[in-house]
Amino acid sequence: MQKAIFGILLMMLGVQFTLAQTAAEQEIIKLSKEKWQWMADKKTDALADLFHDKAVFVHMGGNMNREHELNVIKTGEIHYKKTDIHDVSVNIIGSTAILLNRITLLAVVGGNEVTNPFVVTEVYVKEGTDWKLGSMSFTRLLTPNK
């Protein structure tokens, strides 16, 4: 009985959290999820539309500009095979959205399959009616995600 009540309470809190998110926050979360799938599917045309011309990407091994990141995805130098998203938060400041994802990423890097826990910081900027990804930074966590 207590488990059922606790479950219902958690569901109600989840609904309240979803309702509390603004339409812009929901749009950013949806866009971020789509981005992970496009990266897994190597859809570089869709990613090129999303990535701002001046976008920067910070990985464990260094940083890249937009063209380098797109090429790395296209050639499979890094193949983002599967992203398990554990937590997401969004803060919108003016025309900038900062999204934090706590993820477990299964990727192939240099021919080796690796799984790493990360917090990924994504910064989006609003240009007209579109959100563009301006920065994406991977911070490797010392403990695995649960």
N, C-alpha and C positions, 0 to 999 in steps of 0.2 A: 504494500500500500504506500509506504513512504517513498519507494522508488518511483511509483507512478506519479505521485504528487510532485516529486522532484523533477521528473521528466517534463511534466506539464509546465512547471515553473520555468524551466530552461527554454522550452519552446516559446513561452510568452515573452521572455526576455529577448530571445532572438527576433521575434516579430517586432518588438518595440525598437530594437537596434536597427532593423531594416527600415522601419517607418521613420526613424530619426535621421537616416541618411538623406541628404539632399539629392535631387535629380542629378546634379553635376557629379557628386561623389559616386553615385551608382553608375554613371556613364564612365567614369575613370576606372572603376573596378572592372566593369565589363570589358573595356578596352584593354586593360592589362591582361585579363584572362585570355582574350582573343590573341593578344601578342604572343603569349607563351605557346599557344597552339600553332600560330603561324611560324614561330621559331622551330617547333618540333617538325612541322611539315615543310620547312625550308621555303616558305612563301615569301621570297624576298621582294616581290612587287608590292604586296600588301605592307610589308615592313618598311619599304622605301617610302610609301605614302605616309606612314605613321611617324617615322624618324625625322626630326627636324634636320635641316641642312647642316646646322652647327652642333648636332648631337654628339655627346661624348659617352664612352662606355668604359667602365673600370672593372677589370677582372682580376683574379688572383695573380695572374702573370703580367699584368700591365694594363695600359689604357689604349683605346682605339677611337678613331673618328668614325663617322657614319659609314663612309665607303668601305673602310677596313672591316667593320662589324658585318656589314651586308655580305662582303666577299667571304669572310670566315664562315658565315652561315651557308652561303650558296655552295661553297666547295666542300663543306662538311668538316673543315678543320676543327670546328666545334659543332657537334650535333646535339642540340637540346632535345633529348629523346622524350623525357617525361618530367613534368613539374607537378609535384604535390604541394598545393597551397594549404598551409595550416592556419595562418592569420593574415588579415589584411586590414590596414587602416589608411585613411585618406584625410589630409588636411588641405583645404583650399585657402590660398592667400591671394586675394585679388585675381589675377589671370594666371596664377601658377597653382598647380596641384602637386602635392608631395604624397606619394603612395609608398607604404612600407609593406612588403610581403615577407612573411617567414615561410620558407619553402624547403623542401628536399628536392634536389635536382639530380636526375639521372642523365648523364651526358656522355658522349664519346669525345674525348679530347686527345688529339694526336694518335688516334687508333686505339686508345685505352678507354674502357668503360669505367666511369667513376660516379660515385654517389656522394654528394656533399650537402650538408645543411647550411643554408644561407639566410641572411636578411638582405633583401634586395630593395634598394632605394630607387624609385622611379620618379623623375621630375617631368611633369607635363606642363606645357605652356599653351595658352589659348590663342589661336591665330584666327581671327574672324569667328566662324562657327565651329572650327575644328580644333581638337586637342592634338598637339604634337609632342612626341617624346623627346625631351631635351637632354636627359641624362639618365643613365642606368648604372648603378654601382652594386657590386656583389661584395658582401662582407661575410666571410666564412665564420660560422659559429664553432665554438670549441666542443659543444655538446650536441648530440643528434636531436633532431626534432621528434616530438612525440605527438 
